[in-house]
Amino acid sequence: MKPLFAGIKSRPLYTGVAIDHAASHHIWAVEGGGVSKLRAILTGDATHLLAASTILVTGDQAAATCEFYHQKQADSCHHMQTVQNLVTRLAVMLSTARMGLRLYVLGSEDFIGQVAATAQRQGIDFDDMRTEQCGSLARLVQCVHCKGMIDHVTTNIVPCPHCGIQLFVRDHYSRRLGAFQGVAVNAEDPSAIPTIEEIYK
């Protein structure tokens, strides 16, 4: 997926999932639209990778997905109740991981950002992950004024639920936080609020 604005260098590019056949183990972090993409990847000649795959999945289809991969004899598949549960478990796994691991992340932009930030804190560079945006473009946004986080943002303007400031959602992205930056849209004139548009569906 290409950046909305080419001049914004910080925004990540999601290169798509190409299987690393040299990896000794594969961890798949999956959410939402990533479930169907995962099934499309792990078929045919790639089915044998399941024996060396750990799958962490969250969302409405998580339970059914785990049942499916248990039957397919994946090394392990874990139904995570929330994204926070998933990234917490991933952090523990990565803290004891050995060389030869490859991490794949499939899901919404918000989800990819949270997983990638967790992995980076464990020493995995973003460019070493295989990422594919599937489904919603909703964003995780940090208010630069109070540092509060706002998830599932789909509009260009969003009120910060922590400090009340109306924020313009910039394309500037913090890989450390896995979040986009929101800045006061009406700092000079509090009454001047641009038209709110839903653009990150």
Buried (B, 14 or more C-beta within 10 A) or exposed (E): BEBEEEEEEEBBEBEEBEBBEEBEBBBBBBBBBBBBBBBEBBEEEBEEBBEBBBBBBBBEBBEEBBEBBEEBEBBEBBBBEEBEBBBEBBBEBBEEBEEEBBBBBBBBBBBBBBBBBBBBBBEBEBEEBBBBBBBBBBBBBBBBBEEBBBBEBBBBBBBBEEEEBBBBBBBBBBBEBBBBBBBBBBEEEEEEEEEEEEEBE
